[in-house]
Amino acid sequence: MRFYFLGDMGTGLHEQYLVSDALSSHIQMNKKPVFVCGLGDNIYERGCQSIDDKKFLTHFENPYSKIPDSIPFYMCIGNHDYGNCDQGYQFIQHQINYSNLSKKWKLPSNYYKFQKKNHGITIDFFVIDTNLEFQPEQDIQKQLKQFIQWIQSSMADWKIVIGHHTWRSVAGHGNAEPELETFLTTLFTKAPFDVYMCGHDHTKQLIQTKINKKDITMIVCGTGGKPYNYGNNYQNTPDLIFSSHNLGYGLCDARKNYLLFEFKDSQNHTEFKCQIKKT
């Protein structure tokens, strides 16, 4: 089973097209059944103002027009999709409703789960709304309770959690804010999973660390549409395995006993490969 992932892509700029063209070429070259995981910030700078907003075309449909409509994009909500404001539910509702109009765009709710099966492999994906600063406390706790239940009941070979914000990162946004740190640590402690994937920082990173003495792999891939212009703080996480500032995307080839992650730049050059084994 293969899937691709990238975040912070919805700029409508030349950089988004560079990454899209590379992604499209790789998909067509390999001709495998695939899907794409979006890691948030789907539409810059302040999301979409209505279901008819032209940005759905200029920031999504047009840049990915070379990718067949049969390949779904499972989207995640980023802070820019909220309009960076606590009134942002109206903005993300337009993105949710757009799932009914687009052949590619999949966003059934601000948080959800989906499952993929192929060649005897099952992966459960859990897509979190990590924009906790824009949510009332009762909604945060409801979401946390739901994901604990979903992950605990999952019998999949692999459990992958997707959110927009970084949990650990050496780049500009750094490690999670205290509220998100508590949310993710509580979730992982009560319902362990294998991988956390996110965007937010416009870099590629692979981090292998421990939370409460349990192994977890963290992936950052926010290089889908904007270059990175900030420094790094390598003291944020001593467990960094790989980092890159280059535009590009990631892909994963899944097997029963391991996940092979690969990071590509906008010229489709391989920057890094890493095999994650079952613990």
Salt bridges, closest charged atoms under 4 A:
ASP8 OD2 - HIS164 NE2 3.97
ASP8 OD2 - HIS202 NE2 3.23
ASP21 OD1 - LYS66 NZ 3.30
ASP41 OD2 - HIS164 NE2 3.29
GLU45 OE1 - HIS80 ND1 3.62
GLU45 OE2 - LYS226 NZ 3.03
ASP69 OD1 - LYS104 NZ 2.87
ASP157 OD1 - LYS256 NZ 2.92
GLU181 OE1 - ARG168 NH1 2.74
ASP194 OD2 - LYS278 NZ 3.47
ASP215 OD1 - LYS210 NZ 2.48
ASP253 OD1 - ARG2 NE 2.71
GLU262 OE2 - LYS264 NZ 3.06
ASP265 OD2 - HIS269 ND1 3.43
GLU271 OE1 - LYS204 NZ 2.65
